[in-house]
């Protein structure tokens, strides 16, 4: 524990946390961080909450515990953070007095261009005010460990809105981090510091949904134990979802998912092995290179599972051979298809445009329009990775069951039906029967 914050704690007075009171600056602040199984549309992979300061339910900001990764490229600057210019120009438009290397400035925008700078303070994160409470934090030396409960209000679906497309069940097995500091150490307060001044963090695992109604949801949380650097549970088994990191084995991050990072797959359809690139989004929709699909749906046409058509301004691939059955997202006979183009530095991209960068994976533009030269990365505010796994059995089956729509040439788009003889990696779904 920091000696500074320990000393300050001894001076706490009885009083309100509300602004203008004598105890306001030394008010104890709780901050909560919940990891997500994948990124939101904004690219964030963590939710940041706090239960409010007295009657003040406005958002607060606090710095991350870890030092930033440098250098930072223009377009990725965080407003309010301090940077030192490394290379390039264009910094005067985001708070710098000049473009000279070594000049320090506080970012007033995300920046544009290819200039780089080194961040000199820890990144700022915004914590959303959300009525919530973590109780049952009793510590005991013997017997079964205590099971705290995290209760979060969901009035007006505030929590669900923050979670985007994720459901409450998706948070099971994810990490909850509890941080504590004093109000005066928050960003914008008198004693804001980098690295931040705070008490030791506490970490838990969201174990199950204990209760849910129209007003709140309660998660039971488990305590991870340190045992010779081994964390228990070593592996969280959830029957509905794959527990491996997507492409973790191929990218050197560990795990049992062996799907290649660039979507490369070989297929022997006519006695010759040919290479293909198979991309799918979170909903298992094929992502294909932009090409001419001119055939329009005709109810009297007999379609095969290699047929791609257009209907209602969208593109579709047949999943079950036959006639009739108009394309729709609820139809078992068709699957929606989305198109991408290779990224070009000189182009500006409209919101929702899909591109492939460096021949590896597919990204979606989140700005409108995305300025030219903005390279798709995990930290870019203009792009979010679109080629991600839904972590379900069907997601695994779509990839490992890939079958090209044309067997006699390479680099083909997937057939609508999957290869039923394909085997999934062992251990992906320990609680699921064979499909």
C-alpha positions in Angstrom: 0.0 0.0 0.0 1.3 3.5 -0.8 2.5 5.3 2.3 0.9 8.5 0.9 -2.6 7.1 0.6 -2.3 5.3 3.9 -1.4 8.5 5.7 -4.3 10.3 4.0 -6.7 7.6 5.1 -5.9 8.4 8.7 -7.1 11.9 8.2 -10.6 11.0 6.9 -13.4 12.9 8.5 -17.0 11.9 9.0 -19.0 13.8 6.4 -20.5 13.7 3.0 -18.7 12.9 -0.3 -20.7 15.8 -1.9 -18.7 18.7 -3.4 -18.2 21.6 -1.1 -18.0 19.6 2.2 -14.9 19.3 4.3 -14.5 15.6 3.6 -15.0 15.8 -0.1 -11.4 15.7 -1.2 -10.6 12.8 1.0 -13.7 10.9 0.1 -13.1 7.2 -0.6 -13.9 6.3 -4.2 -14.6 2.8 -5.5 -14.0 1.9 -9.2 -14.9 -1.3 -11.0 -13.5 -2.8 -14.2 -15.2 -5.8 -15.9 -13.5 -7.5 -18.8 -15.5 -8.6 -21.9 -15.1 -11.7 -24.0 -14.6 -9.5 -27.1 -14.5 -5.9 -28.2 -17.4 -3.5 -28.2 -18.2 -1.5 -31.4 -15.9 1.2 -29.9 -13.0 -1.3 -29.7 -13.1 -1.3 -25.9 -12.6 -4.7 -24.2 -13.4 -3.5 -20.6 -16.3 -1.8 -19.0 -15.5 0.9 -16.4 -18.1 1.7 -13.7 -18.2 3.5 -10.3 -21.2 3.7 -7.8 -21.2 7.5 -7.7 -19.9 10.0 -5.2 -22.6 10.7 -2.7 -25.5 12.3 -4.6 -23.2 13.1 -7.5 -23.8 10.5 -10.2 -21.5 12.0 -12.9 -18.7 10.1 -14.6 -15.2 10.2 -13.2 -11.7 9.6 -14.7 -8.8 7.7 -13.3 -5.5 6.6 -14.7 -4.6 3.0 -15.6 -2.1 1.2 -13.4 0.2 0.1 -16.2 2.6 2.3 -18.1 1.7 3.1 -21.8 3.2 1.3 -24.8 5.3 3.6 -26.9 5.6 5.1 -29.4 2.0 6.2 -30.1 1.0 7.0 -33.7 -1.2 10.1 -34.5 -4.8 9.0 -34.6 -4.4 7.1 -31.3 -3.7 10.0 -28.9 -6.0 10.1 -25.8 -7.3 13.5 -25.0 -5.9 14.7 -21.7 -2.8 12.5 -21.7 0.7 14.0 -21.9 3.0 13.2 -24.8 6.6 14.0 -26.0 7.0 14.5 -29.8 9.2 11.8 -31.4 8.8 12.1 -35.1 6.7 13.9 -37.7 4.5 17.0 -37.8 0.9 18.0 -37.2 1.2 18.2 -33.4 0.3 21.9 -33.2 -3.3 21.0 -34.1 -3.6 18.7 -31.0 -2.1 21.0 -28.3 1.6 21.3 -29.0 3.3 24.7 -29.3 5.5 23.4 -32.1 6.5 20.2 -34.0 10.0 19.9 -32.6 11.1 16.5 -31.3 11.2 16.5 -27.5 8.4 19.0 -27.1 5.9 18.0 -24.4 2.2 18.6 -24.9 -1.2 17.6 -23.5 -3.3 16.1 -26.3 -6.5 18.0 -27.2 -7.4 15.6 -30.0 -6.6 12.1 -31.3 -4.4 13.5 -34.1 -4.0 12.8 -37.8 -1.2 11.7 -40.1 1.8 9.5 -39.4 3.6 11.4 -36.6 4.6 9.6 -33.4 5.0 10.6 -29.8 5.8 9.0 -26.5 3.2 9.0 -23.9 4.7 10.1 -20.5 1.8 9.5 -18.2 -0.6 6.6 -17.6 -3.7 6.4 -19.8 -6.9 8.0 -18.6 -10.0 5.9 -18.4 -13.6 7.2 -17.9 -15.7 5.3 -15.3 -19.5 5.5 -15.9 -21.6 6.3 -12.8 -23.8 3.2 -12.2 -25.8 2.3 -9.0 -23.9 -0.8 -7.9 -22.6 -2.5 -4.8 -20.1 -5.2 -4.0 -20.8 -6.8 -0.6 -19.8 -9.9 1.3 -16.1 -9.0 1.3 -15.4 -10.7 4.7 -11.9 -12.3 5.0 -11.5 -15.5 7.0 -8.4 -17.6 7.7 -10.1 -21.1 7.6 -13.1 -22.8 6.0 -14.6 -22.2 2.6 -13.8 -18.9 1.0 -16.4 -16.2 1.0 -18.5 -15.6 -2.1 -19.1 -11.8 -2.5 -22.0 -10.5 -4.6 -21.9 -7.7 -7.2 -25.3 -6.1 -7.6 -25.8 -3.6 -10.5 -28.9 -1.6 -11.1 -30.4 -2.0 -14.6 -33.0 0.7 -14.5 -33.9 1.7 -18.0 -31.5 -1.0 -19.2 -28.5 1.3 -18.4 -26.2 -1.7 -17.9 -27.4 -3.5 -21.1 -26.8 -0.3 -23.1 -23.2 -0.2 -21.8 -22.7 -3.8 -22.7 -23.7 -3.4 -26.4 -24.6 -6.8 -28.0 -23.2 -8.8 -25.1 -25.6 -10.6 -22.7 -25.3 -11.0 -19.0 -24.4 -14.7 -19.4 -21.4 -13.6 -21.6 -19.8 -12.1 -18.5 -19.6 -15.5 -16.7 -15.9 -16.3 -16.3 -14.8 -12.8 -16.9 -12.6 -10.8 -14.5 -13.9 -8.1 -12.1 -11.3 -5.6 -10.7 -12.1 -3.4 -7.8 -9.9 -0.3 -7.3 -10.0 2.2 -4.4 -8.6 5.7 -4.2 -9.4 9.1 -2.7 -11.4 11.7 -4.7 -8.4 14.1 -4.8 -6.4 11.6 -6.8 -8.9 11.4 -9.7 -8.0 13.0 -13.0 -8.8 16.7 -12.9 -8.5 16.9 -9.1 -5.7 18.7 -7.2 -3.5 15.7 -6.6 -3.9 13.7 -9.8 -0.6 11.8 -10.4 0.9 9.3 -12.9 1.2 6.5 -11.9 -2.1 6.8 -10.0 -2.2 6.8 -6.2 -4.5 4.0 -5.0 -4.9 1.1 -2.6 -3.9 -2.4 -3.8 -6.5 -3.7 -6.3 -8.7 -6.7 -5.7 -9.6 -9.1 -8.4 -12.5 -11.6 -8.7 -14.1 -13.9 -11.3 -17.7 -13.5 -12.2 -18.9 -17.0 -11.4 -22.7 -17.1 -12.0 -25.8 -14.9 -12.3 -27.3 -15.2 -8.8 -30.5 -13.1 -9.4 -32.0 -11.0 -12.1 -35.1 -8.8 -12.3 -36.3 -5.7 -14.0 -34.4 -3.4 -11.6 -31.0 -5.1 -11.0 -28.8 -8.1 -11.7 -26.6 -9.8 -9.1 -23.5 -11.8 -9.9 -21.9 -14.2 -7.5 -18.1 -13.7 -7.7 -15.3 -16.1 -6.8 -11.8 -15.2 -5.5 -8.8 -16.3 -7.5 -6.0 -17.6 -5.3 -2.3 -17.2 -5.8 -0.7 -20.7 -5.6 2.9 -20.7 -6.9 1.7 -18.3 -9.7 -1.1 -20.7 -10.6 -4.6 -19.3 -10.6 -7.6 -21.4 -9.6 -9.7 -22.2 -11.5 -7.0 -23.0 -14.0 -9.6 -23.2 -16.7 -13.2 -22.0 -16.5 -15.4 -24.6 -18.2 -18.6 -23.2 -19.8 -20.5 -25.7 -21.9 -22.1 -23.1 -24.2 -19.0 -21.2 -25.2 -15.5 -22.1 -26.4 -13.0 -21.4 -23.6 -9.9 -21.0 -25.9 -8.5 -17.7 -27.1 -9.4 -17.2 -30.7 -6.3 -17.9 -32.9 -4.4 -18.0 -29.6 -2.1 -21.0 -30.6 -1.3 -19.6 -34.0 -0.4 -16.1 -32.7 1.7 -17.5 -29.8 -0.7 -16.5 -27.1 -1.4 -20.0 -26.0 -4.6 -22.0 -26.0 -6.0 -24.7 -28.2 -7.6 -22.7 -31.0 -5.3 -23.4 -34.0 -7.2 -21.3 -36.6 -4.6 -19.3 -38.5 -4.3 -15.6 -37.8 -4.7 -14.8 -41.5 -7.6 -17.2 -42.0 -5.5 -19.4 -44.3 -6.9 -22.9 -44.9 -5.9 -25.7 -47.4 -8.6 -27.8 -49.0 -8.3 -30.9 -51.1 -11.5 -31.1 -53.2 -10.4 -32.7 -56.5 -7.1 -34.5 -55.5 -5.2 -31.2 -55.4 -4.6 -29.2 -52.3 -5.3 -25.5 -52.8 -5.0 -22.5 -50.5 -7.9 -20.3 -49.5 -8.6 -17.4 -47.1 -11.7 -17.9 -45.0 -13.1 -15.0 -42.9 -16.2 -14.8 -40.8 -17.7 -12.2 -38.5 -19.0 -12.6 -34.9 -22.4 -13.9 -36.3 -20.6 -16.5 -38.5 -21.4 -14.6 -41.7 -18.8 -15.1 -44.5 -16.7 -12.1 -45.3 -15.7 -12.2 -49.0 -13.6 -10.1 -51.4 -15.6 -7.6 -53.4 -16.5 -9.3 -56.7 -19.4 -9.3 -59.1 -22.5 -11.0 -57.7 -25.1 -10.1 -60.3 -27.6 -12.9 -60.0 -30.9 -11.8 -58.3 -33.0 -14.2 -56.3 -35.6 -16.0 -58.4 -38.1 -18.3 -56.6 -38.2 -20.7 -59.5 -34.4 -21.3 -59.7 -32.9 -24.5 -58.3 -30.0 -23.2 -56.2 -27.0 -25.2 -55.0 -24.9 -24.5 -51.9 -22.3 -22.8 -54.1 -24.7 -20.1 -55.4 -24.3 -16.5 -54.3 -27.1 -14.0 -55.1 -28.3 -10.5 -54.3 -31.7 -9.7 -52.8 -33.0 -6.7 -50.9 -29.8 -4.8 -51.2 -27.8 -7.6 -49.5 -25.8 -10.6 -50.6 -26.6 -14.2 -49.7 -25.2 -17.7 -50.1 -27.4 -20.8 -50.3 -27.0 -23.2 -47.3 -29.5 -25.9 -48.4 -30.0 -26.8 -52.1 -33.4 -26.3 -53.6 -35.9 -23.8 -55.0 -38.0 -21.1 -53.3 -37.5 -19.8 -49.8 -36.7 -16.1 -50.1 -33.5 -14.9 -48.4 -33.8 -13.5 -44.9 -31.7 -13.5 -41.7 -34.1 -16.0 -40.1 -34.1 -18.4 -43.1 -32.3 -21.8 -42.8 -31.9 -21.8 -46.6 -29.7 -18.7 -46.9 -26.9 -17.0 -45.0 -26.0 -13.3 -45.3 -22.6 -12.5 -46.9 -20.6 -9.3 -46.4 -18.0 -7.8 -48.8 -14.5 -6.3 -48.1 -11.8 -4.6 -50.2 -8.1 -4.4 -49.5 -7.1 -1.3 -47.5 -5.6 1.6 -49.5 -3.8 4.3 -47.6 -5.0 7.1 -49.9 -8.7 6.2 -49.5 -11.2 7.6 -47.0 -13.7 5.1 -45.7 -17.4 5.5 -44.8 -18.8 4.1 -41.6 -19.3 0.4 -41.7 -16.9 -0.2 -44.7 -15.0 -3.5 -44.4 -11.4 -3.7 -45.5 -8.6 -6.3 -45.3 -5.3 -4.8 -44.0 -1.9 -6.3 -44.9 -3.5 -9.5 -46.2 -4.2 -10.7 -42.7 -7.7 -9.9 -41.3 -10.9 -7.9 -41.8 -11.6 -4.5 -40.2 -14.7 -2.3 -40.0 -14.6 1.5 -40.2 -16.2 3.1 -37.1 -15.8 6.7 -38.1 -17.6 8.6 -40.7 -15.7 9.1 -42.9 -12.4 7.6 -41.7 -9.5 9.9 -42.7 -7.1 8.6 -45.3 -3.9 7.0 -43.9 -5.5 5.7 -40.7 -4.0 2.2 -40.4 -6.4 -0.4 -38.9 -5.1 -1.4 -35.5 -6.6 -2.6 -32.2 -5.9 0.8 -30.7 -7.2 2.9 -33.5 -10.4 5.0 -32.8 -11.3 4.6 -36.5 -11.3 0.9 -36.9 -12.6 -2.2 -35.0 -11.7 -5.8 -36.0 -14.7 -7.4 -37.7 -13.2 -10.9 -38.3 -13.8 -12.3 -34.8 -15.2 -15.5 -33.5 -18.6 -15.9 -31.9 -17.1 -18.5 -29.5 -20.0 -20.9 -30.2 -20.0 -24.4 -31.7 -21.4 -23.0 -34.9 -18.6 -20.4 -35.1 -16.1 -23.2 -34.8 -17.9 -25.4 -37.3 -18.1 -22.5 -39.9 -14.3 -22.2 -39.8 -13.0 -25.7 -39.5 -15.8 -27.0 -41.7 -14.8 -24.6 -44.5 -15.5 -25.9 -48.0 -14.7 -23.7 -51.1 -17.5 -23.0 -53.4 -15.3 -23.9 -56.4 -13.0 -26.9 -56.0 -10.8 -26.4 -59.1 -9.1 -23.1 -58.2 -7.5 -21.4 -55.2 -8.7 -18.4 -53.1 -12.4 -19.2 -53.4 -15.2 -18.0 -51.1 -16.8 -20.6 -48.8 -19.7 -22.8 -49.8 -23.0 -22.3 -48.0 -22.9 -25.8 -46.5 -20.0 -26.8 -44.2 -17.9 -29.9 -44.5 -19.6 -32.4 -42.2 -16.5 -34.7 -42.1 -14.4 -31.9 -40.5 -13.1 -32.4 -36.9 -13.1 -29.6 -34.3 -10.0 -29.1 -32.1 -10.2 -31.3 -29.0 -11.3 -29.6 -25.9 -13.0 -26.6 -27.3 -16.5 -27.5 -25.9 -16.1 -29.7 -22.9 -19.8 -29.5 -22.0 -21.2 -30.0 -25.5 -22.3 -33.3 -27.2 -20.9 -34.1 -30.6 -22.7 -32.1 -33.3 
